[in-house]
Amino acid sequence: MRKLYVVVALLCAAWCVWWWVASSTLQNGVQAWFDARRAEGWQAELGSVTGGGFPFHLQAELSDIALADPDAGLAIQTDRLDITAPAHWPGNVSVALDDGPILLASPLGRSALTMQDGQMALNLHPGTALELAALGWTANKWTISDATGVQVEADTLTLTMTQDSGPTYDFVASADSFAPGDATRAPLRLPDTFPRAFDSLTMQARVTFDRAWDRRALDTIRPQPRQITLHLAEAKWGGLNLNFAADLSVNAQGVPDGSMSIQAENWRTMLDLAQASGTLPPAFRDQTETVLKLLAGASGNPDTLDVDLTLRDGAIYLGFLPIAPAPRLIIR
């Protein structure tokens, strides 16, 4: 029995040493990453890093965080970020986001993201590259607002990114009761009778990148999409029903090539909203409606548009007619 006590005591001592080394490595690693970003010309401010979680978890509580990547023109600022991982494998990381406003800036403008119970979970493969196996992001009530007011809000957020093999990942996203805020509804001139929230907003896709997501995605250039299969993107709102699907290949310049299908129910209501918001000038209403009526009639249902588009040579084609430039699909 005495030998058993000695063995248990040695194991406990070894575990304590391991926990202390792993906890110190986590805290020092966070600080070193911020130092490396500053050396690259980023704004990378960190108020403090404190540890905890003994004996079964590793924790790093970060405060007063400000990050800005001058090349991408992206910035984020938050008061708190809590990182937790099991002590036996630090590669399964849980990140608790701040319930207070998270300030975001991009070339599109400045906004504030507020979430209740925002959580991110990362599952990493063993190894120094820390290749991403899965990522999940969930939250309860959340809003995005700017100086004009609330832009969008929803009751929940679910986003998952799961590695299938190598650089190929499956994406699933949904938001319950997604709703444009008053700052968004006002320019659209939506009638008071129009529903405030979407009935459904979901997306399922598979994307193959030029390399797998790993620690280099934060340190250097982001992985870029090379093959995109959009199984379904669906939005239902007040009798409007939009469905998108696509199969695209993307070259090194971010130019997509492939096909896209769009199905839109009650498309006349969409025209009404576009005209009311000023997006569609009244002078073009009749002409646009005539074209869409012909397209809807060709699909067999006058109330439903069912259109197949082709993307090639940097343009979007409807049949043989180029109707718009194709977007550049580049992750900054």
C-alpha positions, 0 to 999 in steps of 0.5 A: 500500500505504501508503494501505491501511495508513493506512485500516486504521489509521483503521478500527482507531482508529474501532473502538476509539473505538466500543468504548470509547463502547459499553462505557462506555454499557453500564456507565453504563446499568446503574448509572443503572438501579439509581439510577432504581429507588432513586429510585422506592423500590426496594431496589436495591443494586449492589456494582460494575460492571466492563467488558471484552470488547475488541475484539469484545464488550461485557461488564458484570460485576455483583457483589453485587446486591439488588433488591426491588420493594415494590409487587409484593412481589418481591425477588432477591439474587445475588452475580454477573451477567455481561452480554455483547453483540456490539460491533457490535449490543448488542441481542443480550444474553447473561446468565450467571447465578450458579452459587451460590444466587439468593435469591428472595422473594415473597408466597408465601415465601422460597426459593433457586434454584441452577442449573448453567450458567444462561444467558439470551439476549435479542434486542432490536429496534433503537430506544430502546424496546428491544422484546423480539424473543426471550428464551431461558433454559437451565440444567442441573441446578437446584433450588428450596429453602426452609427445609424442604429441596428443593422441586423439582429437574430436570436441565435447564430450557428456556424460550423467549419469541418475538415473533410480531407486536406484543404476541403471543408464543409460549412453550415450556417444558420440564424434563427429570427434573423431580422434587418434592424430599423437602420436597414428597414428604413432605406428599404421603405418596408411597410409596417405589415412586412414581417420583421424577421426571416422565416429561415436563413441557412447555408450549406457549402463545401470549399476546397482551399489552396491549402489547409487552414492552420496557424499560418492563416493568422501569421501569413497569407490566408488560404484561398478558395479554389473550388466552391460547391454551394449546396444550398443558400436559402432565405425565406422572408414575408412570402419571399423565397430565395434559393441559391446553388453553385458549382464554381472553380476559382483561379489564382486571381480569385476569378470564378468559373462555373454555374449558378442557379437562382430560384425566387418565388414571388419575384414581383414583391422583390421588384416592389421592394427594390422600387420603394427603396430606390434601387430600381428606378420607376422608369425601368420597372416595366422593362425589368418586369417584362424580362423577368415575366418572360424568364418566369414563364419559361420555367413553367410558373409565372410567380417563380423565377428559376434561372441558370447563370454561367460564370466565365471570363470574369463575367456573369452570363444569362444564356449568351448575354453578359449581365454583370461582372463576376465578383473576385473571391479573395480572402484578405 
